[in-house]
Amino acid sequence: MNRTVANIIIDIIAAILFLGMIATGYILRFPLPPGSNKTLSLWSYTRHQWGDAHFWISLGLLVVLVVHIVLHWNWIVTVIGKRCHLVKTAQLSLVRSGILTGGIVTITIMLFAWTAQNSVKEIARPMRGKHLAHTHQIYDSSVTTQVQSNIGKESIEFWEDVYPIFENNCLSCHGPQKQLANFRIDRSEYLFGSNEREPLVLPGQSAISPLIAIVSGAKKDMPLADIHTLSEQDIVLIKAWIDSGAEWTVKTDAKK
């Protein structure tokens, strides 16, 4: 294969990968915006899966660009060397510039990776949807009073009132994509118990349901107990749902 054909093939592959980056970037920004991973999918792929595709396409494009630069390295060094009056011996210039450029790129990538890895910090109390228990404490109290007054006026619907709480606060760690502590909040057998596990929800008895102890912060002897604490109005709704019989529709179980 001659150099011209190789260049054409590399350019076509680069163009296809570039269009792939644009397409996946559009999907991640508009059809599947941030926060939609648990509720939306496009062609059977969730936002996280499209994010993985975007990453691998970007990596592929980077590899193709490196190959493209290698194929044109002689021209690049010659043009830059002449403009900067650095070219004296062509072969020596190619070798030295290749080693220097490769070293700079490698060190830059390694430095970025090290900086990113060592700059990660654990959030003491992560944001959960719209709920920030500390900064919204006064707001929570007023809303809780309103929620308590409205509970007697209308029944609690699991899918409309309770599941959104689980979705905003729990699914990222205990859902289809990740099951920390081997627990899923979106499956009824994990809440109501099965042959292999004790129930967390006792219908009609919120006062003794272990789930309430977890989300209210009363259960201190568990990992990351503080992070599992929900806002007051969320706890009120979950209690009301349990006390009303903890009805669970098959619609939730259908979400894999």
Backbone as CSV, one residue per row, in Angstrom:
resi,resn,N_x,N_y,N_z,CA_x,CA_y,CA_z,C_x,C_y,C_z
1,MET,0.848,-1.195,0.000,0.000,0.000,0.000,0.886,1.248,0.000
2,ASN,0.673,2.123,-0.993,1.501,3.315,-1.047,1.027,4.381,-0.063
3,ARG,1.835,5.416,0.102,1.569,6.445,1.103,0.274,7.201,0.833
4,THR,-0.036,7.457,-0.431,-1.245,8.218,-0.766,-2.500,7.464,-0.352
5,VAL,-2.563,6.168,-0.673,-3.732,5.361,-0.298,-3.863,5.284,1.218
6,ALA,-2.727,5.110,1.909,-2.753,5.049,3.378,-3.293,6.345,3.969
7,ASN,-2.871,7.477,3.409,-3.352,8.770,3.901,-4.854,8.925,3.695
8,ILE,-5.346,8.466,2.538,-6.782,8.567,2.255,-7.581,7.719,3.241
9,ILE,-7.115,6.505,3.492,-7.817,5.612,4.428,-7.830,6.218,5.829
10,ILE,-6.681,6.734,6.278,-6.599,7.344,7.605,-7.532,8.545,7.708
11,ASP,-7.591,9.356,6.666,-8.460,10.537,6.681,-9.935,10.146,6.737
12,ILE,-10.308,9.095,6.007,-11.700,8.633,6.026,-12.072,8.115,7.412
13,ILE,-11.175,7.315,8.011,-11.437,6.788,9.358,-11.552,7.933,10.365
14,ALA,-10.655,8.920,10.245,-10.693,10.066,11.155,-11.999,10.839,11.016
15,ALA,-12.460,11.010,9.769,-13.720,11.729,9.540,-14.897,10.983,10.147
16,ILE,-14.914,9.650,9.984,-16.004,8.838,10.548,-16.006,8.929,12.072
17,LEU,-14.817,8.829,12.686,-14.732,8.911,14.149,-15.118,10.304,14.645
18,PHE,-14.737,11.324,13.895,-15.100,12.693,14.280,-16.616,12.878,14.250
19,LEU,-17.266,12.349,13.213,-18.728,12.410,13.144,-19.358,11.606,14.275
20,GLY,-18.718,10.490,14.631,-19.212,9.689,15.761,-19.148,10.459,17.060
21,MET,-18.060,11.234,17.256,-17.963,12.068,18.461,-19.056,13.122,18.493
22,ILE,-19.314,13.739,17.345,-20.375,14.752,17.280,-21.730,14.119,17.589
23,ALA,-21.989,12.945,17.016,-23.278,12.276,17.202,-23.485,11.872,18.659
24,THR,-22.475,11.232,19.266,-22.618,10.811,20.661,-22.653,12.011,21.602
25,GLY,-21.907,13.068,21.269,-21.968,14.282,22.081,-23.351,14.912,22.037
26,TYR,-23.963,14.918,20.861,-25.327,15.437,20.724,-26.302,14.601,21.564
27,ILE,-26.138,13.275,21.511,-27.023,12.379,22.279,-26.895,12.659,23.770
28,LEU,-25.664,12.855,24.249,-25.435,13.074,25.678,-25.912,14.447,26.137
29,ARG,-26.028,15.378,25.191,-26.434,16.739,25.573,-27.934,16.969,25.446
30,PHE,-28.562,16.372,24.439,-29.962,16.692,24.163,-30.935,15.517,24.375
31,PRO,-30.906,14.435,23.586,-31.887,13.358,23.810,-31.761,12.708,25.190
32,LEU,-30.502,12.566,25.686,-30.277,11.952,27.000,-29.485,12.929,27.866
33,PRO,-30.123,13.981,28.364,-29.412,15.010,29.134,-28.956,14.485,30.488
34,PRO,-28.091,15.209,31.181,-27.646,14.798,32.516,-28.822,14.531,33.448
35,GLY,-28.727,13.427,34.186,-29.787,13.049,35.106,-30.812,12.105,34.536
36,SER,-30.681,11.751,33.256,-31.691,10.895,32.615,-31.271,9.439,32.532
37,ASN,-30.145,9.093,33.144,-29.625,7.734,32.971,-30.577,6.663,33.482
38,LYS,-31.325,6.991,34.548,-32.207,5.985,35.150,-33.600,5.979,34.545
39,THR,-33.899,6.954,33.701,-35.267,7.060,33.197,-35.386,6.954,31.682
40,LEU,-34.312,7.254,30.949,-34.399,7.279,29.489,-33.348,6.385,28.861
41,SER,-33.654,5.895,27.673,-32.674,5.143,26.889,-32.906,5.467,25.414
42,LEU,-31.877,5.312,24.627,-31.953,5.553,23.188,-31.411,4.321,22.480
43,TRP,-32.289,3.659,21.711,-31.913,2.441,21.002,-31.347,1.399,21.966
44,SER,-32.001,1.273,23.122,-31.681,0.278,24.155,-30.395,0.588,24.921
45,TYR,-29.813,1.775,24.760,-28.604,2.156,25.482,-28.903,3.340,26.392
46,THR,-28.411,3.270,27.642,-28.597,4.361,28.587,-27.545,5.447,28.355
47,ARG,-27.686,6.544,29.098,-26.745,7.657,28.944,-25.326,7.233,29.289
48,HIS,-25.163,6.416,30.325,-23.831,5.945,30.694,-23.221,5.103,29.584
49,GLN,-24.016,4.272,28.945,-23.499,3.440,27.862,-23.117,4.272,26.645
50,TRP,-23.910,5.304,26.354,-23.530,6.216,25.275,-22.280,6.998,25.650
51,GLY,-22.118,7.286,26.939,-20.892,7.944,27.395,-19.672,7.066,27.179
52,ASP,-19.824,5.756,27.427,-18.728,4.821,27.155,-18.385,4.816,25.663
53,ALA,-19.424,4.811,24.819,-19.191,4.834,23.369,-18.459,6.109,22.963
54,HIS,-18.857,7.234,23.554,-18.205,8.512,23.258,-16.722,8.462,23.641
55,PHE,-16.424,7.838,24.779,-15.033,7.732,25.232,-14.186,6.914,24.257
56,TRP,-14.703,5.732,23.871,-13.922,4.857,22.994,-13.774,5.456,21.592
57,ILE,-14.788,6.157,21.119,-14.657,6.838,19.827,-13.590,7.927,19.919
58,SER,-13.564,8.665,21.021,-12.549,9.705,21.217,-11.153,9.099,21.254
59,LEU,-11.030,7.960,21.953,-9.734,7.294,22.026,-9.298,6.807,20.641
60,GLY,-10.250,6.269,19.877,-9.942,5.820,18.528,-9.492,6.975,17.650
61,LEU,-10.157,8.123,17.787,-9.780,9.293,17.008,-8.374,9.762,17.376
62,LEU,-8.037,9.692,18.665,-6.697,10.068,19.103,-5.640,9.167,18.464
63,VAL,-5.903,7.858,18.432,-4.960,6.923,17.822,-4.784,7.221,16.330
64,VAL,-5.901,7.481,15.641,-5.836,7.780,14.210,-5.051,9.063,13.956
65,LEU,-5.245,10.072,14.807,-4.506,11.319,14.650,-3.004,11.111,14.861
66,VAL,-2.656,10.242,15.816,-1.241,9.929,16.029,-0.652,9.270,14.784
67,VAL,-1.398,8.314,14.213,-0.941,7.656,12.991,-0.807,8.682,11.862
68,HIS,-1.770,9.580,11.784,-1.741,10.625,10.751,-0.488,11.493,10.893
69,ILE,-0.158,11.858,12.108,1.026,12.681,12.356,2.292,11.915,11.988
70,VAL,2.331,10.619,12.327,3.501,9.800,11.999,3.711,9.756,10.487
71,LEU,2.627,9.579,9.730,2.735,9.497,8.278,3.210,10.813,7.661
72,HIS,2.930,11.921,8.354,3.310,13.237,7.821,4.454,13.864,8.613
73,TRP,5.122,13.062,9.421,6.131,13.616,10.327,7.272,14.305,9.574
74,ASN,7.687,13.694,8.498,8.781,14.282,7.716,8.411,15.680,7.234
75,TRP,7.206,15.811,6.716,6.741,17.111,6.225,6.614,18.110,7.373
76,ILE,6.041,17.656,8.517,5.843,18.544,9.675,7.185,19.073,10.171
77,VAL,8.155,18.178,10.332,9.464,18.591,10.841,10.163,19.523,9.854
78,THR,10.055,19.196,8.582,10.717,20.019,7.569,10.150,21.433,7.535
79,VAL,8.817,21.552,7.511,8.182,22.870,7.451,8.482,23.687,8.703
80,ILE,8.282,23.076,9.879,8.517,23.808,11.134,9.995,24.133,11.276
81,GLY,10.866,23.158,10.900,12.301,23.393,11.034,12.789,24.513,10.155
82,LYS,12.281,24.570,8.946,12.697,25.636,8.044,12.201,26.994,8.508
83,ARG,10.978,27.041,8.975,10.427,28.324,9.424,11.159,28.838,10.665
84,CYS,11.575,27.893,11.493,12.272,28.276,12.729,13.791,28.213,12.572
85,HIS,14.250,27.900,11.357,15.684,27.821,11.069,16.382,26.784,11.951
86,LEU,15.698,25.622,12.112,16.248,24.562,12.958,16.761,23.377,12.154
87,VAL,16.397,23.279,10.882,16.739,22.112,10.078,18.140,22.278,9.505
88,LYS,19.024,21.369,9.912,20.371,21.323,9.356,20.635,19.958,8.739
89,THR,20.338,18.923,9.522,20.447,17.554,9.016,19.074,16.923,9.106
90,ALA,18.482,16.589,7.968,17.087,16.132,7.950,16.864,14.896,8.803
91,GLN,17.729,13.889,8.669,17.516,12.650,9.401,17.655,12.864,10.906
92,LEU,18.669,13.620,11.297,18.873,13.910,12.713,17.708,14.706,13.278
93,SER,17.204,15.645,12.466,16.073,16.449,12.910,14.846,15.585,13.147
94,LEU,14.582,14.638,12.267,13.438,13.741,12.423,13.548,12.933,13.702
95,VAL,14.705,12.377,13.959,14.889,11.528,15.141,14.757,12.338,16.419
96,ARG,15.471,13.440,16.471,15.438,14.255,17.690,14.048,14.833,17.948
97,SER,13.440,15.358,16.901,12.114,15.957,17.083,11.085,14.906,17.466
98,GLY,11.202,13.702,16.897,10.273,12.623,17.250,10.391,12.228,18.699
99,ILE,11.640,12.076,19.166,11.865,11.703,20.568,11.397,12.815,21.501
100,LEU,11.725,14.045,21.153,11.334,15.178,21.994,9.826,15.331,22.080
101,THR,9.161,15.285,20.925,7.703,15.422,20.901,7.021,14.279,21.646
102,GLY,7.476,13.051,21.380,6.894,11.897,22.076,7.079,11.981,23.574
103,GLY,8.260,12.457,24.005,8.508,12.590,25.445,7.634,13.639,26.085
104,ILE,7.480,14.782,25.396,6.638,15.856,25.939,5.181,15.409,26.056
105,VAL,4.679,14.756,25.005,3.294,14.278,25.026,3.093,13.242,26.126
106,THR,4.038,12.309,26.251,3.926,11.265,27.284,3.944,11.856,28.676
107,ILE,4.872,12.786,28.927,4.951,13.411,30.251,3.693,14.220,30.548
108,THR,3.166,14.913,29.550,1.945,15.707,29.743,0.763,14.812,30.115
109,ILE,0.612,13.708,29.394,-0.494,12.785,29.673,-0.359,12.179,31.065
110,MET,0.864,11.757,31.414,1.093,11.160,32.733,0.859,12.177,33.838
111,LEU,1.284,13.418,33.628,1.075,14.458,34.631,-0.401,14.765,34.816
112,PHE,-1.144,14.819,33.705,-2.585,15.054,33.794,-3.269,13.916,34.538
113,ALA,-2.907,12.656,34.191,-3.529,11.500,34.849,-3.229,11.490,36.342
114,TRP,-1.972,11.806,36.709,-1.603,11.831,38.125,-2.347,12.935,38.865
115,THR,-2.433,14.118,38.249,-3.133,15.240,38.880,-4.612,14.941,39.079
116,ALA,-5.241,14.387,38.036,-6.665,14.061,38.140,-6.906,13.000,39.203
117,GLN,-6.051,11.978,39.240,-6.229,10.884,40.197,-6.078,11.364,41.631
118,ASN,-5.150,12.287,41.861,-4.889,12.749,43.222,-5.704,13.968,43.617
119,SER,-6.516,14.465,42.711,-7.363,15.623,43.026,-8.798,15.227,43.345
120,VAL,-9.101,13.934,43.249,-10.453,13.458,43.552,-10.694,13.555,45.048
121,LYS,-11.816,14.145,45.417,-12.168,14.299,46.822,-13.551,13.711,47.078
122,GLU,-13.689,13.107,48.204,-14.982,12.551,48.589,-15.878,13.664,49.109
123,ILE,-17.094,13.714,48.608,-18.060,14.706,49.081,-18.641,14.214,50.383
124,ALA,-18.518,15.017,51.424,-18.967,14.583,52.745,-20.453,14.265,52.759
125,ARG,-21.213,15.059,52.043,-22.653,14.849,51.989,-23.117,15.230,50.608
126,PRO,-23.106,14.259,49.654,-23.379,14.589,48.255,-24.788,15.094,48.028
127,MET,-24.937,15.914,46.969,-26.242,16.416,46.569,-27.093,15.282,46.049
128,ARG,-28.318,15.218,46.461,-29.220,14.188,45.990,-30.405,14.867,45.328
129,GLY,-30.354,14.950,44.030,-31.456,15.573,43.316,-31.623,17.010,43.778
130,LYS,-32.790,17.317,44.332,-33.081,18.679,44.779,-32.897,18.833,46.280
131,HIS,-32.357,17.774,46.931,-32.351,17.791,48.381,-30.942,17.971,48.926
132,LEU,-30.722,19.046,49.665,-29.503,19.276,50.404,-29.921,19.528,51.843
133,ALA,-29.771,18.504,52.673,-30.370,18.543,54.003,-29.849,19.708,54.848
134,HIS,-28.580,20.053,54.672,-28.029,21.096,55.530,-28.481,22.488,55.103
135,THR,-28.307,22.802,53.824,-28.625,24.145,53.350,-30.116,24.397,53.224
136,HIS,-30.898,23.307,53.172,-32.337,23.473,52.984,-33.123,23.053,54.241
137,GLN,-32.478,23.141,55.391,-33.121,22.649,56.608,-34.402,23.425,56.925
138,ILE,-34.338,24.745,56.814,-35.533,25.546,57.121,-36.619,25.288,56.087
139,TYR,-36.189,25.230,54.825,-37.155,24.960,53.750,-37.808,23.599,53.947
140,ASP,-36.996,22.594,54.313,-37.518,21.242,54.527,-38.594,21.220,55.604
141,SER,-38.360,21.974,56.685,-39.326,21.957,57.784,-40.677,22.492,57.340
142,SER,-40.683,23.590,56.589,-41.948,24.154,56.133,-42.639,23.236,55.138
143,VAL,-41.831,22.647,54.242,-42.413,21.737,53.259,-42.943,20.479,53.930
144,THR,-42.210,19.999,54.959,-42.661,18.807,55.685,-44.026,19.036,56.304
145,THR,-44.212,20.206,56.904,-45.511,20.524,57.500,-46.615,20.497,56.444
146,GLN,-46.299,21.053,55.278,-47.280,21.074,54.195,-47.580,19.660,53.704
147,VAL,-46.532,18.844,53.571,-46.719,17.458,53.124,-47.569,16.685,54.110
148,GLN,-47.286,16.853,55.398,-48.049,16.148,56.423,-49.525,16.531,56.376
149,SER,-49.807,17.804,56.107,-51.193,18.245,56.051,-51.904,17.732,54.809
150,ASN,-51.136,17.500,53.734,-51.744,17.029,52.486,-51.925,15.529,52.427
151,ILE,-51.186,14.802,53.255,-51.257,13.345,53.201,-52.659,12.847,53.510
152,GLY,-53.305,13.484,54.462,-54.642,13.030,54.826,-55.677,13.340,53.767
153,LYS,-55.358,14.278,52.857,-56.323,14.687,51.858,-56.316,13.783,50.633
154,GLU,-55.171,13.180,50.321,-55.081,12.331,49.139,-54.153,11.162,49.415
155,SER,-54.386,10.059,48.755,-53.604,8.858,48.988,-52.208,8.990,48.394
156,ILE,-51.272,8.199,48.935,-49.906,8.181,48.445,-49.790,7.168,47.318
157,GLU,-49.346,7.622,46.163,-49.125,6.748,45.019,-47.643,6.408,44.930
158,PHE,-47.350,5.111,44.914,-45.945,4.702,44.918,-45.186,5.283,43.739
159,TRP,-45.715,5.102,42.538,-44.978,5.491,41.347,-44.816,7.007,41.250
160,GLU,-45.804,7.752,41.690,-45.756,9.208,41.575,-45.080,9.882,42.754
161,ASP,-45.244,9.325,43.961,-44.760,9.998,45.166,-43.502,9.393,45.770
162,VAL,-43.376,8.077,45.742,-42.292,7.403,46.457,-41.133,7.038,45.534
163,TYR,-41.455,6.469,44.378,-40.375,6.032,43.486,-39.456,7.181,43.066
164,PRO,-39.960,8.395,42.790,-39.039,9.490,42.463,-38.017,9.775,43.565
165,ILE,-38.399,9.538,44.816,-37.443,9.713,45.918,-36.310,8.706,45.784
166,PHE,-36.683,7.435,45.550,-35.668,6.398,45.358,-34.805,6.712,44.135
167,GLU,-35.446,7.199,43.096,-34.736,7.472,41.846,-33.713,8.589,42.019
168,ASN,-34.083,9.642,42.718,-33.196,10.795,42.890,-32.089,10.543,43.899
169,ASN,-32.336,9.663,44.863,-31.406,9.520,45.979,-30.663,8.196,46.051
170,CYS,-31.228,7.149,45.476,-30.716,5.808,45.753,-30.233,5.018,44.535
171,LEU,-30.848,5.239,43.378,-30.604,4.372,42.227,-29.169,4.418,41.711
172,SER,-28.478,5.522,41.913,-27.115,5.609,41.384,-26.185,4.603,42.049
173,CYS,-26.487,4.209,43.278,-25.658,3.222,43.992,-26.364,1.881,44.191
174,HIS,-27.686,1.892,44.115,-28.459,0.666,44.363,-29.499,0.471,43.268
175,GLY,-29.053,0.448,42.013,-29.968,0.305,40.889,-29.460,-0.647,39.840
176,PRO,-29.938,-0.515,38.619,-29.559,-1.442,37.546,-28.072,-1.402,37.210
177,GLN,-27.444,-0.211,37.287,-26.044,-0.085,36.894,-25.070,-0.468,37.997
178,LYS,-25.427,-0.224,39.229,-24.536,-0.501,40.358,-25.361,-1.003,41.535
179,GLN,-24.871,-2.040,42.215,-25.577,-2.611,43.362,-24.629,-2.700,44.551
180,LEU,-24.366,-1.562,45.188,-23.509,-1.579,46.369,-24.192,-2.384,47.475
181,ALA,-23.391,-3.135,48.216,-23.889,-4.011,49.287,-24.864,-5.051,48.746
182,ASN,-24.782,-5.323,47.445,-25.658,-6.302,46.803,-27.132,-5.978,47.047
183,PHE,-27.476,-4.693,46.910,-28.844,-4.240,47.195,-29.357,-3.380,46.052
184,ARG,-30.640,-3.611,45.677,-31.306,-2.804,44.658,-32.591,-2.220,45.234
185,ILE,-32.699,-0.906,45.126,-33.878,-0.223,45.656,-35.057,-0.324,44.708
186,ASP,-34.809,-0.708,43.454,-35.875,-0.739,42.459,-36.500,-2.119,42.291
187,ARG,-36.179,-3.049,43.187,-36.765,-4.387,43.122,-37.486,-4.675,44.435
188,SER,-38.734,-5.107,44.352,-39.563,-5.262,45.546,-39.014,-6.285,46.529
189,GLU,-38.404,-7.362,46.007,-37.924,-8.404,46.927,-36.816,-7.904,47.845
190,TYR,-36.121,-6.838,47.438,-35.062,-6.291,48.283,-35.641,-5.460,49.425
191,LEU,-36.833,-4.920,49.236,-37.463,-4.117,50.284,-38.392,-4.945,51.165
192,PHE,-39.145,-5.830,50.531,-40.133,-6.603,51.284,-39.596,-7.948,51.760
193,GLY,-38.356,-8.253,51.416,-37.742,-9.471,51.899,-38.019,-10.668,51.013
194,SER,-37.177,-11.668,51.152,-37.323,-12.921,50.413,-36.732,-14.030,51.275
195,ASN,-36.536,-15.180,50.681,-35.973,-16.303,51.434,-34.541,-16.028,51.877
196,GLU,-33.869,-15.125,51.195,-32.462,-14.877,51.471,-32.206,-13.593,52.257
197,ARG,-33.212,-12.761,52.460,-32.967,-11.484,53.132,-34.168,-11.059,53.977
198,GLU,-33.863,-10.293,55.022,-34.898,-9.772,55.906,-35.573,-8.565,55.251
199,PRO,-36.855,-8.357,55.526,-37.555,-7.208,54.920,-37.093,-5.889,55.528
200,LEU,-37.042,-4.875,54.674,-36.764,-3.520,55.131,-38.050,-2.722,55.311
201,VAL,-39.120,-3.189,54.687,-40.420,-2.518,54.769,-41.435,-3.488,55.343
202,LEU,-42.107,-3.059,56.402,-43.190,-3.829,57.013,-44.478,-3.058,56.770
203,PRO,-45.283,-3.474,55.783,-46.500,-2.720,55.435,-47.370,-2.415,56.640
204,GLY,-47.743,-1.149,56.752,-48.595,-0.712,57.850,-47.845,-0.411,59.128
205,GLN,-46.532,-0.606,59.139,-45.754,-0.425,60.368,-44.466,0.356,60.075
206,SER,-44.593,1.593,59.760,-43.406,2.387,59.442,-42.508,2.578,60.652
207,ALA,-43.102,2.576,61.854,-42.318,2.834,63.065,-41.255,1.771,63.300
208,ILE,-41.502,0.552,62.824,-40.535,-0.526,63.060,-39.926,-1.040,61.750
209,SER,-40.173,-0.342,60.664,-39.583,-0.741,59.382,-38.118,-0.309,59.340
210,PRO,-37.206,-1.237,59.101,-35.777,-0.876,59.054,-35.447,0.202,58.028
211,LEU,-36.220,0.292,56.951,-35.942,1.301,55.929,-36.016,2.713,56.514
212,ILE,-36.976,2.950,57.383,-37.126,4.275,57.997,-35.940,4.587,58.896
213,ALA,-35.448,3.570,59.601,-34.269,3.786,60.449,-33.058,4.162,59.607
214,ILE,-32.971,3.597,58.403,-31.830,3.887,57.517,-31.920,5.294,56.958
215,VAL,-33.069,5.643,56.378,-33.191,6.940,55.693,-33.333,8.111,56.664
216,SER,-33.656,7.831,57.920,-33.775,8.906,58.905,-32.469,9.153,59.656
217,GLY,-31.480,8.267,59.444,-30.198,8.412,60.129,-30.160,7.761,61.489
218,ALA,-31.240,7.085,61.874,-31.275,6.445,63.183,-30.377,5.207,63.246
219,LYS,-30.163,4.571,62.102,-29.321,3.373,62.071,-27.877,3.817,61.845
220,LYS,-27.111,3.860,62.911,-25.742,4.364,62.848,-24.723,3.268,62.546
221,ASP,-25.088,2.012,62.786,-24.115,0.921,62.648,-24.106,0.335,61.242
222,MET,-24.015,1.199,60.240,-23.934,0.753,58.855,-22.967,1.657,58.106
223,PRO,-22.331,1.134,57.065,-21.379,1.964,56.316,-22.059,3.192,55.707
224,LEU,-21.385,4.329,55.794,-21.878,5.576,55.201,-23.311,5.892,55.650
225,ALA,-23.566,5.684,56.915,-24.920,5.897,57.430,-25.403,7.323,57.188
226,ASP,-24.505,8.292,57.312,-24.893,9.690,57.159,-25.356,10.002,55.743
227,ILE,-24.734,9.339,54.740,-25.078,9.612,53.348,-26.467,9.081,53.001
228,HIS,-26.944,8.092,53.726,-28.246,7.489,53.430,-29.416,8.305,53.984
229,THR,-29.132,9.351,54.728,-30.194,10.146,55.333,-30.900,11.007,54.287
230,LEU,-32.225,10.951,54.275,-33.032,11.729,53.334,-33.581,12.979,54.013
231,SER,-34.201,13.828,53.225,-34.816,15.037,53.773,-36.081,14.666,54.542
232,GLU,-36.521,15.593,55.370,-37.674,15.313,56.236,-38.940,15.021,55.432
233,GLN,-39.167,15.810,54.364,-40.398,15.590,53.601,-40.378,14.247,52.872
234,ASP,-39.185,13.799,52.453,-39.097,12.485,51.819,-39.416,11.378,52.816
235,ILE,-38.908,11.517,54.026,-39.170,10.517,55.062,-40.652,10.465,55.396
236,VAL,-41.281,11.641,55.463,-42.721,11.697,55.743,-43.508,10.949,54.675
237,LEU,-43.152,11.145,53.416,-43.853,10.468,52.316,-43.647,8.961,52.361
238,ILE,-42.407,8.537,52.626,-42.136,7.092,52.696,-42.880,6.464,53.870
239,LYS,-42.903,7.156,55.002,-43.664,6.646,56.160,-45.141,6.506,55.823
240,ALA,-45.689,7.528,55.187,-47.107,7.486,54.817,-47.387,6.344,53.849
241,TRP,-46.474,6.128,52.914,-46.632,5.015,51.962,-46.629,3.674,52.686
242,ILE,-45.715,3.500,53.635,-45.641,2.242,54.387,-46.892,2.055,55.232
243,ASP,-47.304,3.112,55.919,-48.470,3.000,56.807,-49.768,2.761,56.039
244,SER,-49.791,3.181,54.765,-50.993,2.960,53.961,-51.021,1.577,53.307
245,GLY,-50.006,0.768,53.609,-49.982,-0.597,53.071,-48.811,-0.897,52.167
246,ALA,-48.017,0.109,51.850,-46.812,-0.065,51.015,-47.130,-0.786,49.713
247,GLU,-48.103,-0.261,48.986,-48.456,-0.870,47.701,-47.302,-0.703,46.710
248,TRP,-46.968,-1.788,46.041,-45.868,-1.794,45.064,-46.410,-2.336,43.744
249,THR,-46.377,-1.517,42.735,-46.912,-1.949,41.445,-45.862,-2.692,40.634
250,VAL,-46.310,-3.551,39.751,-45.404,-4.344,38.927,-44.636,-3.469,37.957
251,LYS,-45.093,-2.253,37.703,-44.442,-1.346,36.762,-43.008,-1.059,37.178
252,THR,-42.765,-0.912,38.495,-41.429,-0.652,38.970,-40.537,-1.864,38.799
253,ASP,-41.076,-3.038,39.084,-40.286,-4.263,38.948,-39.871,-4.490,37.517
254,ALA,-40.626,-3.943,36.575,-40.341,-4.166,35.168,-39.103,-3.420,34.704
255,LYS,-38.647,-2.417,35.513,-37.465,-1.644,35.129,-36.238,-2.442,35.496
256,LYS,-35.438,-2.842,34.493,-34.269,-3.694,34.746,-33.015,-2.846,34.932
